[in-house]
Amino acid sequence: MSKSAIKAALLQVHSVIGVLLALLWAVVGITGATMAFEDEIQASLNRHIMHVDPSAAPRLTPDELIARLQAAGDFGKASAVTMSSDPSAAARIRLARSEGGTRPTSVYVDPYDGHVLGSPRAEDFFATVRKLHRWLLVPGDGNGYGRKLTGTAAICLIVMLISGLVLRWPHRVRSVKVWLKPNLALRGRGLHRSLHAVIGTWVLPIYLVMALTGLSYSFEWYKAGATWLIAGHVAKTAAMQPKAPMAPRGSAASEDNSETRPLAFDRVWATFLQQDGSYGRALLTMPAGNGTIVRVRSWARDASLDTVRDEFRIDAVTGHVISADRYADKTFGERVLASVLDIHRGAILGWPGKLAFMLAAATMPLFTITGYLLYLSRRRHRRVTQRPPIGSLVPGE
């Protein structure tokens, strides 16, 4: 097969995939750019409720904070608590979802007396943006087919990047100007093609990193393969939740075991402090369903990345440590896998990396617009070239 035939086939593949998925990529790109500096934006908007005046009084335990919150109003069931070793940091309590959405998703409370400081601004907005980015707001969230759609789109994006690189491969391969400088003197189709190709070359490495890391959140087979390839072993499964003891049928305990023996955080908190007394911030998350294992994630005081953390699983009934996954004990490959999210959004390179990845994600609509314009112009050009001569349309002339 000749080079021209190969390029014609690649152009066809590139065009068809682009027409079908361009709008979806634009949505994923814009939402990803929106979340790039989410932590910084939330910290700026909620500074007045995230910090308190330090006090010499002892700080309350997680269960004491929850009890004070419940006494202050109808906030619903607490699903997670964030504690900090910083004496000026407020504690954060995450709440179970309410059916009508009338209750806040989380609130900040004073760690010394438990009074409510307020609910964070923009939390629901970023939660919706995150669902749109990861699952396209498809029902079922992570358990629905939305994650498969975004995963398939990521695979197609890799195909687009490779085919686009081959299609624009210039005759002067070593010329930096040819690769990286758009020709802004052009107009119409020429300008669209120049912007599409050159800016696509700029962001190609970033898009490739985004797609390859994003796939681990969509397909378990991909995550397992990446774990085996990078860490040399299969992915570990989470510790199984021990079943709660069965009560005799017909007894009061069997009718409402959750009310007679509600899970609490304090026993877990005491066990965690024995494991990691030098923590900077800790997130305790209640199990879903009828499990008894509480997940505890902790970050060091000087941690700059969200993925550099230790993780414990502690039985809330017995206080026993089920598993302890410490970042310091990980191999290099395991640390790479643990940092997938920070690699995905460029945070592994600090704020310059986050800015570069944000700008790259924000340019995705540019490829949607220029791609559609190029596709439509090719169709118009094809119709003109295939049109019969005028003389054959009017017999006798």
Buried (B, 14 or more C-beta within 10 A) or exposed (E): EEEEEEBEEBBEBBBEBBBEBBEBBBBBBBBBBBBBBBEEBBEEBBEEBBBBEEEEEEBBBBBBBBBBBBEEEEBBEBBBBBBBBBEEBBBBBBBEEBEEEEBBBBBBBBBBBBEBBBBBBBBEEBEEBBBBBBBBEBEEEEEBEBBEBBBBBBBBBBBBBBBBBBBBEEEEEEEEEBBEEBBEEEEEBEBBBBBBBBBBBBBBEBBBBBBBBBBBBBBEEBBEBBBEEBBEEEBEEEBEBBEBEEBEEEEEEEEEBEEEBEBBBBBBBEBBEEBBEEBBBBBBBBBEEEBBBBBBBBBBEEBEBBBBBBBBBBBBBEBEBBEBBEBEEBEEBBBBBBBBBBBBBBBBEEEEBBBBBBBBBBBBBBBBBBBBBBBEBEEEEEEEEEEEEEEEEEEEE
